[in-house]
């Protein structure tokens, strides 16, 4: 069986279905004719780091996967906001029992020190403005931060 290969979308179209594609308006206006062997080669698994594309003549070829685009400002702001919320949640969950120990006057000196460190960290994180991403100077997490 023969196929039409369209370089624009790196897709194969079986010639036996040309009428169906034309009837639906999806037959490619341009393309190159390829045989079953070429089709089988390029319909399979691409080599690592490659994807199906086209060579300079429009024939199927394995081409390098392009690097992802850099994140947009909105994506960086969203990511910074997510990190901020995660760290505030972690700080709150850690501070709660330590504060309880202090309030009940049963805290060890180690727990008091950790409570202060975590509160300082939480305030520093709270003051972060995600809209400044990627130019954020994140505070150093307290020891024992996981």
C-alpha positions in Angstrom: 0.0 0.0 0.0 1.2 3.5 -0.7 0.8 6.6 1.4 0.9 10.4 1.0 3.2 11.9 3.6 2.4 15.5 4.6 5.5 17.4 5.9 3.4 20.1 7.6 1.9 17.8 10.1 4.2 14.8 9.7 1.3 12.6 9.0 0.6 9.7 6.6 -2.6 9.4 4.5 -3.3 6.0 2.9 -4.0 6.4 -0.8 -6.8 3.9 -0.7 -8.7 6.4 1.5 -8.0 9.5 -0.7 -11.7 9.9 -1.7 -12.8 9.8 1.9 -10.2 12.4 2.9 -11.2 14.6 0.0 -14.9 14.3 0.8 -14.2 15.5 4.3 -11.8 18.2 3.1 -8.8 16.8 4.9 -6.6 15.4 2.0 -3.3 17.3 2.1 -2.8 19.7 -0.8 0.9 18.9 -0.8 2.8 15.8 0.1 5.1 13.1 -1.1 4.3 9.6 -2.1 5.9 6.9 0.1 5.7 3.1 0.2 4.7 0.7 2.9 8.3 0.2 4.1 8.8 3.9 4.7 5.4 4.1 6.4 6.4 1.2 8.7 9.7 2.8 9.5 8.3 6.1 10.5 5.0 5.0 12.1 7.0 3.1 14.8 8.8 4.2 17.9 11.2 7.1 17.3 14.8 6.8 18.4 15.6 8.5 21.7 15.5 12.3 21.4 13.9 12.2 18.0 10.4 12.6 16.6 8.8 12.2 13.2 9.3 15.2 10.9 10.4 15.9 7.4 13.6 16.4 5.5 14.3 19.3 3.2 12.5 17.5 0.4 9.4 16.8 2.4 10.1 13.1 3.1 9.7 11.5 6.5 12.7 11.8 8.7 13.6 11.5 12.4 14.3 15.0 13.6 15.5 16.3 17.0 12.8 17.0 19.5 12.9 20.8 20.0 13.6 22.1 23.5 10.5 23.2 25.3 9.9 27.0 25.2 10.9 28.9 28.3 8.1 29.3 30.8 6.0 32.4 30.4 5.8 35.1 33.1 2.3 33.8 34.0 3.6 30.3 34.4 6.5 31.5 36.6 4.1 33.5 38.7 1.8 30.5 39.1 4.7 28.2 40.0 6.0 30.7 42.6 2.5 31.1 44.0 2.2 27.3 44.3 5.6 27.0 46.0 4.7 29.8 48.4 1.4 28.1 49.4 3.1 24.7 49.8 5.8 26.2 52.1 3.2 28.2 54.1 1.2 25.0 54.6 4.3 23.0 55.6 5.3 25.8 58.0 1.9 26.0 59.5 1.7 22.2 60.1 5.1 22.3 61.7 4.5 25.3 63.8 1.2 24.1 65.3 2.5 21.3 67.5 5.5 23.3 68.5 3.3 26.2 69.5 1.1 23.8 71.5 4.1 22.6 73.4 5.1 26.2 74.2 1.5 27.2 75.2 1.3 24.2 77.5 4.7 25.0 79.0 6.0 21.6 78.1 8.3 22.6 75.2 12.0 21.6 75.3 14.6 24.2 74.5 15.1 22.5 71.1 11.3 22.8 70.4 11.4 26.5 71.3 14.4 27.1 69.0 12.7 25.2 66.2 9.4 27.2 66.7 11.3 30.5 66.3 13.1 29.3 63.2 9.9 28.1 61.6 8.0 31.3 62.5 10.8 33.4 61.0 10.7 31.2 57.9 6.9 31.5 57.6 7.0 35.3 57.8 9.7 35.4 55.2 7.7 33.2 52.9 4.5 35.1 53.5 6.3 38.3 52.4 7.2 36.8 49.0 5.3 38.4 46.1 4.9 35.6 43.4 4.4 38.4 40.8 8.2 39.1 41.1 9.0 35.6 39.6 11.6 34.6 38.5 13.4 37.3 40.5 12.5 35.9 43.9 15.1 35.5 46.7 13.5 32.6 48.5 14.4 32.2 52.2 16.5 29.3 53.3 14.2 26.6 54.8 14.8 25.7 58.5 16.9 22.7 59.3 14.8 19.5 59.1 12.8 20.9 56.2 11.8 17.9 54.0 
